[in-house]
Amino acid sequence: GAGVSQSPRYKVAKRGQDVALRCDPISGHVSLFWYQQALGQGPEFLTYFQNEAQLDKSGLPSDRFFAERPEGSVSTLKIQRTQQEDSAVYLCASSPGTEKNEQYFGPGTRLTVT
Amino acid sequence: DAKTTQPPSMDCAEGRAANLPCNHSTISGNEYVYWYRQIHSQGPQYIIHGLKNNETNEMASLIITEDRKSSTLILPHATLRDTAVYYCIVRVARAQGGSEKLVFGKGMKLTVNP
């Protein structure tokens, strides 16, 4: 079956521009996660949804970062007024919400802010 | 979540067993040990998890010491495609109020050589 997909795969933005990153989770998965991965580091948690409810946004680095999942399926991570330090790979993961908590990751979107 | 310690890197010959160690000396009784891996330019992939009993699936085996302060992930017959960064993560079960998010460290780079 189809896995988690993300678009675009690569994004180059000029400093100060707004960007929107899309995640299509596995159909039926109730949980959706966003992570940020800097070069050479492990992924770092940004935010988590259960269906359309954003239950944890403790990892969002600033109020320039905003995520939504209005219908409990597709999610968008928006970064306003991008800065160079926002350059990273943004990973989306979904999970069926079982006790196993197996998270299925997409390929990521590589954001480069110039 | 408890912190884990992994060596930064390890080499293994193709066809041999790869034994990947992880220390989690401060693990609590209700925390599971999870292993994920990340192949270059891909999102992380779930491998296996366990609480205190040894576990085996089609990908790997997980051996947890009796005191649960360390564990070993075993890839029985490593192939070149197993070259990746491997992450050992501990987290509380959902049913006991554990956070859904995964807390990754830097992981361990496994290189399988021909």
Interface residues (C-beta under 8 A of the other chain):
Chain A: V4 S31 F33 Y35 G40 Q41 G42 P43 E44 F45 Y48 Q50 L55 D56 G59 L91 A93 S95 E99 K100 N101 E102 Q103 Y104 F105 G106 P107 G108
Chain B: S41 Q42 G43 P44 Q45 Y46 H49 V85 Y87 R91 A93 R94 A95 S99 E100 K101 L102 V103 F104 G105 K106 G107
